[in-house]
Every structure is written in C-alpha cells, then in structure tokens.
C-alpha cells in the first residue's frame, strides 16, 4: 500500500517539479505480441500515407 503522509506528498511534488519535461507518447510501444502487431499495422498505414 502507498503511504500518503504529508512529508511523502511534498517529496513527490518536488520530484515532479524537478523531472525533465517530456513529450507525451503518441503511440503505445511495447514488446508483447499484440502491441507489436498493432505497431506494425500502424507503421504500415503511416508508410502507405507517406507514399501516396
């Protein structure tokens, strides 16, 4: 279970503030069969779109 003490909350806030800004992920990466299949399909669609 996650501890939600006042001190812990402050620490989390500090960590969040210090974290480097990153772009949100546009497509779900992953190494599972379903995820890889979905990525492959999306990649194919993107290639077809770029070619046309």
ZAFI-265349 format. One record per residue (C-alpha): residue number from 1; y, x, z. Coordinates in steps of 0.001 Angstrom, whole numbers, plus 524288, in hexadecimal, padded with zeros to 5 digits. Layout:
<seq = NUM; Y = Y; X = X; Z = Z>
...
END
This chain:
<seq = 1; Y = 80000; X = 80000; Z = 80000>
<seq = 2; Y = 80DC1; X = 804A4; Z = 7FCE1>
<seq = 3; Y = 81691; X = 807C3; Z = 80862>
<seq = 4; Y = 823E4; X = 8011F; Z = 80756>
<seq = 5; Y = 82BA0; X = 80781; Z = 81231>
<seq = 6; Y = 83A62; X = 808D0; Z = 810D0>
<seq = 7; Y = 83928; X = 81799; Z = 80FDE>
<seq = 8; Y = 82EDB; X = 81680; Z = 80547>
<seq = 9; Y = 8374E; X = 80D2E; Z = 7FD65>
<seq = 10; Y = 8429D; X = 816D2; Z = 7FE09>
<seq = 11; Y = 839C3; X = 821CF; Z = 7F95A>
<seq = 12; Y = 83523; X = 81995; Z = 7EDD4>
<seq = 13; Y = 8433C; X = 8166B; Z = 7EA2C>
<seq = 14; Y = 846D9; X = 824E2; Z = 7EA7C>
<seq = 15; Y = 83B26; X = 82859; Z = 7E203>
<seq = 16; Y = 83EB7; X = 81DB0; Z = 7D843>
<seq = 17; Y = 84CAA; X = 82296; Z = 7D780>
<seq = 18; Y = 8484E; X = 8309D; Z = 7D50F>
<seq = 19; Y = 83E4F; X = 82D20; Z = 7CA9D>
<seq = 20; Y = 841D5; X = 8314F; Z = 7BCD8>
<seq = 21; Y = 845A3; X = 82607; Z = 7B402>
<seq = 22; Y = 83AEA; X = 8231B; Z = 7AA4B>
<seq = 23; Y = 839B6; X = 8198C; Z = 79F16>
<seq = 24; Y = 830F6; X = 80DDF; Z = 7A14C>
<seq = 25; Y = 82404; X = 80EAC; Z = 79A08>
<seq = 26; Y = 82446; X = 8071B; Z = 78D4B>
<seq = 27; Y = 815A4; X = 8064B; Z = 78B7F>
<seq = 28; Y = 80A9D; X = 80746; Z = 79533>
<seq = 29; Y = 803CA; X = 81469; Z = 7945A>
<seq = 30; Y = 7F64B; X = 815FF; Z = 799FA>
<seq = 31; Y = 7E8FD; X = 81BF0; Z = 79834>
<seq = 32; Y = 7E0A2; X = 80FB8; Z = 79968>
<seq = 33; Y = 7D9AC; X = 80A70; Z = 78D80>
<seq = 34; Y = 7E1D5; X = 7FE0F; Z = 78CBB>
<seq = 35; Y = 7EEAD; X = 80572; Z = 78E7B>
<seq = 36; Y = 7EB18; X = 80F8B; Z = 7841F>
<seq = 37; Y = 7E72E; X = 804E8; Z = 77AA5>
<seq = 38; Y = 7F405; X = 7FDD2; Z = 77CE3>
<seq = 39; Y = 7FBB2; X = 80A8F; Z = 77AF8>
<seq = 40; Y = 7F454; X = 80D61; Z = 76E6D>
<seq = 41; Y = 7F76B; X = 7FFD0; Z = 76957>
<seq = 42; Y = 805D6; X = 80127; Z = 76CE5>
<seq = 43; Y = 80667; X = 80E94; Z = 76693>
<seq = 44; Y = 8009B; X = 8090B; Z = 75A19>
<seq = 45; Y = 80A77; X = 7FDFA; Z = 759F4>
<seq = 46; Y = 81598; X = 807A8; Z = 75C08>
<seq = 47; Y = 810A6; X = 81051; Z = 750EC>
<seq = 48; Y = 80F9A; X = 804C7; Z = 747B8>
<seq = 49; Y = 81D5E; X = 80070; Z = 74B44>
<seq = 50; Y = 822C2; X = 80E36; Z = 74919>
<seq = 51; Y = 81BC4; X = 80F6D; Z = 73BFF>
<seq = 52; Y = 82132; X = 802AA; Z = 736B4>
END
